[in-house]
Every structure is written in C-alpha cells, then in structure tokens.
C-alpha cells in the first residue's frame, strides 16, 4: 500500500460531505454514499459471522467475499472505474452449487434462525438485500455496472444456503415456518 493513513480524522467531512476516490465531494446522504455504506455494513456483518466457529470451507468462502465487497465498494467510490466482473458472480455460483448439493431439498419456507452462526448468516443476507436495493436506487439516476448487481443478488442466495449449511454443522436443522401457527 503506497499511502499510509497516519491521521484518521481530516475534518473535511464536518459540513456533511465526503470525498470519493476520484477527488470529487458528495453529500454524505447521496445515493452513492448510501450504497457504499450499506456494502460496508454488509462486510461488517460478515466480519461478525467470521468471529464464529465455522467450517473451513465456509470460512474460506466468506473471507473471499469480504475481499470482493471491498472491490465492489472501490468500484462505487471511483465513478466510471470497473472492478467487478462476471467472474466474481461465477465464483459465488460455484460455491452455491457446492454447498447446496450437500443439503436436503427445500420443500418449506424457513425462518431465519437455528444456530447462532446461521442466524448471523441470515442477518448478513438481509443486509445484502438492502445493499442490492440501494445499488438499484443509485442505478436509476446513475447506471452502474451489471456485475455489481449480479454479485449482490448471488451473494444473498449464497448466504441463505450458508445459513442452512451452518445449522447442519451445528447439529440442527432449518427452522420451518408454520403458517397460521398462532391462530
């Protein structure tokens, strides 16, 4: 890394703007910043999940995803600069297929929960869906590269499958929705 941050605060954002990597300044509540912030929140949710005891293959997959999310955030912070590609989504699809092949067919809707790790994977999944929505909103006024949207869409699916995988790793099962249970 060429530049080291020796001072964390700069005071340049005190008036409600923040700098993008291209040197431009935008409002801290701009759609682009909302998207960057939600991707960052997703990465943090994955960091909490990674603090759990996870199977080696799940850990390796999620650590790779964290690096991808930094790439995605980097692309968002440099308007017009492409970093994400279809190869990123393909890697997720390969992981999805591998993890899902080890699970029983899903015939019922499931509730978020089960083991702590599975619950955290579901939280990350919902943050991922929000990140996807913020990127769609940004794309309405400022079209973004399709690989970013594809990636977030695949990632939410992967997190769903990983939650199921983690419940089994913990010796449990999915938590099935029971329609009308409390009537």
SELORO-751207 format. One record per residue (C-alpha): residue in three letters; x, y negated, z negated. Coordinates in steps of 0.2 Angstrom, whole numbers, plus 5000, padded with zeros to 4 digits. Each point is the difference from the previous one (the first is absolute). Layout:
BEGIN
ALAXYZ/...
// end
This chain:
BEGIN
UNK500050005000/UNK500849845006/UNK499249884988/UNK499850034981/UNK498649914990/UNK501049924986/UNK498549884995/UNK498350085000/UNK499049844998/UNK500149865014/UNK498549894995/UNK499649995019/UNK498450084997/UNK499449894986/UNK498849915011/UNK499150155006/UNK501050055015/UNK501250145004/UNK501350035013/UNK500050135013/UNK501650095006/UNK500049895016/UNK500149844989/UNK498249945002/UNK499049964985/UNK498250064997/UNK498749984987/UNK500150144986/UNK498250045004/UNK500250025019/UNK499450165007/UNK501850055005/UNK500649984982/UNK498450094994/UNK500550155011/UNK501949994994/UNK499450004982/UNK498850145002/UNK501450115008/UNK501149954986/UNK498750054987/UNK499850175009/UNK501950034999/UNK499949964982/UNK498550124997/UNK501150135009/UNK501449964988/UNK498950044985/UNK499550165008/UNK501950045003/UNK500349984981/UNK498950164998/UNK500750185001/UNK499750045018/UNK500450155012/UNK501749975009/UNK499149995017/UNK498749874994/UNK501349904992/UNK501150005016/UNK498549955011/UNK499449864988/UNK501849934999/UNK500149995019/UNK498349915000/UNK500749874988/UNK501349965013/UNK498850005014/UNK498949874990/UNK501549894998/UNK500250015019/UNK498149965002/UNK500249854988/UNK501549945010/UNK499150015016/UNK498649894992/UNK501349884993/UNK500849975018/UNK498549955011/UNK500350085018/UNK501450124994/UNK499550185002/UNK500750134988/UNK498750134998/UNK499750135014/UNK498950155004/UNK501450114993/UNK499649934982/UNK498250075002/UNK500650165008/UNK501150044985/UNK498449974989/UNK499050115011/UNK501350144999/UNK500049984981/UNK498150005000/UNK499950165010/UNK501350094989/UNK499249954983/UNK498250035006/UNK500450175007/UNK500350064982/UNK498349944994/UNK498350095000/UNK498849925013/UNK499049864993/UNK498250035000/UNK499449874987/UNK500449824996/UNK501249984986/UNK500249874987/UNK501649914996/UNK500850094986/UNK500650164993/UNK501849994994/UNK500849844996/UNK501150015015/UNK498550035012/UNK499149864992/UNK501549885003/UNK500050075018/UNK498249955002/UNK500349834993/UNK501449985013/UNK498850065013/UNK498849864996/UNK501349875000/UNK500650065017/UNK498249985007/UNK500049824993/UNK501749975009/UNK499250075016/UNK498549884998/UNK501149854997/UNK501150045015/UNK498350025011/UNK499549834993/UNK501749925005/UNK499950085017/UNK498449915004/UNK500949835001/UNK501750075003/UNK500150175009/UNK501250124992/UNK500950155007/UNK498950155001/UNK501350114991/UNK499849914984/UNK498150034999/UNK500350185006/UNK501350034986/UNK498849934986/UNK498650115007/UNK501050165000/UNK500849964983/UNK498349994991/UNK499650175007/UNK501750064994/UNK499749944983/UNK498350084999/UNK500850175005/UNK501449974988/UNK498849974986/UNK499250175003/UNK501850085001/UNK500449924983/UNK498550074992/UNK500550175005/UNK501849974995/UNK499349964983/UNK499050164999/UNK498349925003/UNK498849975015/UNK499149865008/UNK498749914990/UNK498450035010/UNK498649875002/UNK498350074994/UNK498749905008/UNK498649944988/UNK501050074985/UNK499349874988/UNK498250005005/
// end
